[in-house]
Amino acid sequence: MYISKETTYETWKNILSQIYKKGQDFKDHRNRICREILNVNLEIQNPEKDITKPIDRLNKFQIWKYPPLEEIENIILSRHSIPDYKYSYGPRLFNFNQKIDQVNDFLIPLLKKDLLTRRAVLCVWDPLEDSNIENKESPGLALIDIKLRNNKLNLTTIIRSNDIFFGWPANIYQLFALQKYIQKRINCKIGKLSTFSTSAHIYEDQFPYIKKILDK
């Protein structure tokens, strides 16, 4: 499934509707009713316009303690692990296995050298740590790809498992923060922001709140 919309909120609302109406139900490993669509490509044409709007909408429910924006950014931009999180993306991007800063030592120099490169890829999944059948807390984000075209920095990520209602708003803000970080150092414009979720899903206990979003 491919959805391309102008804004972040339009994209989020549209995929919530698609999963709610057309998704297939099953019980996951935690015995939750999960409604899922496989292989969903979401493209935000203008992420700068309203990147925080899904987060703002979730906060209005005043039910969950959603992390503040600075904390969400740190999960992907800090090279240090974040307390209370089983894993964070930043150390994997900026200090992978304590051996390489994939962003500053590879991706940014590569883009400066070859603006049209197709090798600007960041790996998040670590086979040494994550390819373990006993490990039930592995990263959702697996790979991030950057394409610089027409002086616009486009970012696409592959997400193996994506809670579209509660997880995607944080993921998309994290990815935008990374996109901005790279864009400032390349001196270009922000382009499209895309996620490819191999499992895009929602949960049964979220249905009443999703319906409120869709009805508004």
Secondary structure as GFF3:
##gff-version 3
##sequence-region A 1 216
A	DSSP	beta_strand	2	5	.	.	.	ID=ss1
A	DSSP	alpha_helix	8	22	.	.	.	ID=ss2
A	DSSP	beta_strand	24	27	.	.	.	ID=ss3
A	DSSP	beta_strand	33	44	.	.	.	ID=ss4
A	DSSP	three_ten_helix	47	49	.	.	.	ID=ss5
A	DSSP	alpha_helix	53	60	.	.	.	ID=ss6
A	DSSP	alpha_helix	69	77	.	.	.	ID=ss7
A	DSSP	alpha_helix	89	94	.	.	.	ID=ss8
A	DSSP	pi_helix	103	107	.	.	.	ID=ss9
A	DSSP	alpha_helix	108	113	.	.	.	ID=ss10
A	DSSP	beta_strand	121	123	.	.	.	ID=ss11
A	DSSP	alpha_helix	127	130	.	.	.	ID=ss12
A	DSSP	beta_strand	141	149	.	.	.	ID=ss13
A	DSSP	beta_strand	152	159	.	.	.	ID=ss14
A	DSSP	beta_strand	162	163	.	.	.	ID=ss15
A	DSSP	alpha_helix	168	186	.	.	.	ID=ss16
A	DSSP	beta_strand	189	203	.	.	.	ID=ss17
A	DSSP	three_ten_helix	204	206	.	.	.	ID=ss18
A	DSSP	alpha_helix	207	215	.	.	.	ID=ss19
###
